[in-house]
Amino acid sequence: MTTPLGRDIDASDIAASLIESYAGRDGAQLLEPVIRREFPGRVAVVSSFGTETAVLLALVADIDPSVPVIFLDTGKHFEETLEYRDQLVAELGLRDVRSVAPDWSQLFTRDPDGALWRRDPDACCFLRKVLPLRQALAGFDAWITGRKRYQGGVRWDLPPFEAVDGKVKINPLAGWSLDRVEAAFAARQLAQHPLLAEGYFSVGCEPCTKPVAPGADLRAGRWAGVAKTECGIHFGGSAPGC
């Protein structure tokens, strides 16, 4: 990573320094210095516009509604998600939401029938999410996610700052509880994703998302029945077998 002064600094060192500098902060108290002081004009939010996304986007909008928000338009989303995206953009006054699509020439070559998700879900995510995000983030030094430790899996020990692919990744809600998220929705009267009422507690692409029973793991409906829990955008690395 090259700083505005032209010095090359490893993203891992920056992340470690930020963890120390902002120990004990989260939510808006973490987001404001990150957006205004640490990475002014060089940070973006990556949002799926899923069931919990409104909290993070509302916090960002309060600080600076012109912060770029990247939405990976995979071509496989629920129509309800696309409508919810447009609703939140309008209600929160977000000024720079970028819907990023995959390279259709690559899809034509590697997924001509649109069913790669069934044969090789990792390869499908790589083509429709990982590669487009990598390109969309090319001009940024850092990006903000809405991941939380209570979502389980590899997220249990999620730090507030980490380094992936030479960029700093910021997780301002990492330590929030589900109760705190729900309280924020209620306090701010934020719109809920329309599929939440149908048992979709975590929403991704339509073919790979199922509703789950009350009390089940929040992400149990994602890639149900296969040994996959993440789409891959949070890990970097090269392409899976595709």
Secondary structure, 3 states (H helix, E strand, C coil): CECCCCCECCHHHHHHHHHHHCCCCCHHHHHHHHHHHHCCCCEEEECCCCCCHHHHHHHHHHHCCCCCEEEECCCCECHHHHHHHHHHHHHHCCCCEEEECCCHHHHHHHCCCCCHHHHCHHHHHHHHHHHHHHHHCCCCCEEECCCCHHHCHHHCCCCCEEEECCEEEECCCCCCCHHHHHHHHHHHCCCCCCCHHHCCCCCCEHHHECCCCCCCCCCCCECCCCCCCCCCCCCCCCCCCC
